Amino acid sequence: MTKLDAASATTGVDTAAIGPRRIEVPVAGLSCASCVQAVQRALQAVPGVRKVTVNLVGERALVEYDPAQTTVSALHAAVKAAGYQIGPATARFLVRTITCASCVRKIERALQDTPGVL
């Protein structure tokens, strides 16, 4: 990647990047090794998922997937179908110089287009 092809300064995501992506997903309700296996099997069954590691103690799933074959929404649906929920993950940002509704909409669109944002 050259400096001209760098990741977005606003999202940190290189939308032109080809190949697998990794996402860390908080999974609510994991209580035992069977839960870990159920979530792992559900995620591995999603087309395009290459690798899944589920951490019981951290209640997180690390998923490597091909964005050309699947979406974060499909990963979320697989976890939900297995009987678990994607836990809450929040981020707060201080955004300065918002002057109008158009600015707000532009920021919302950038966040909605960011892989991993549901």
Residue pairs with C-beta under 8 A, 6 or more apart in sequence:
1 7
1 14
1 17
5 14
5 16
6 14
7 13
7 14
7 17
8 14
8 15
8 110
10 110
11 110
11 111
11 113
11 114
13 114
13 115
15 113
19 66
20 50
20 64
20 65
20 66
20 67
21 64
21 65
21 66
21 67
21 115
22 62
22 63
22 64
22 65
23 62
23 63
23 65
23 72
23 75
23 115
23 116
24 60
24 61
24 62
24 63
25 60
25 61
25 62
25 63
25 75
25 76
25 79
25 86
26 59
26 60
26 86
26 87
26 88
26 89
27 39
27 54
27 59
27 60
27 61
27 79
27 84
27 85
27 86
27 87
28 59
28 84
28 85
28 86
28 87
28 88
29 35
29 83
29 84
29 85
30 36
30 39
30 54
30 56
30 59
30 84
32 56
33 56
35 56
35 84
36 54
36 55
36 56
38 82
38 83
38 84
39 54
39 61
39 79
39 82
39 84
40 52
40 53
40 54
40 61
41 82
42 78
42 79
42 81
42 82
43 49
43 52
43 54
43 61
43 63
43 75
43 78
43 79
44 52
45 78
46 65
46 70
46 74
46 75
46 78
47 69
47 70
48 65
48 66
48 67
48 68
48 69
48 70
49 63
49 64
49 65
49 66
49 70
49 75
50 64
50 65
50 66
51 62
51 63
51 64
52 61
52 62
52 63
52 64
53 61
53 62
54 60
54 61
54 62
55 61
55 62
59 87
61 79
63 75
65 75
67 115
72 115
72 116
72 117
72 118
73 118
76 86
76 118
79 85
79 86
80 86
86 118
95 107
97 103
98 104
98 107
111 117
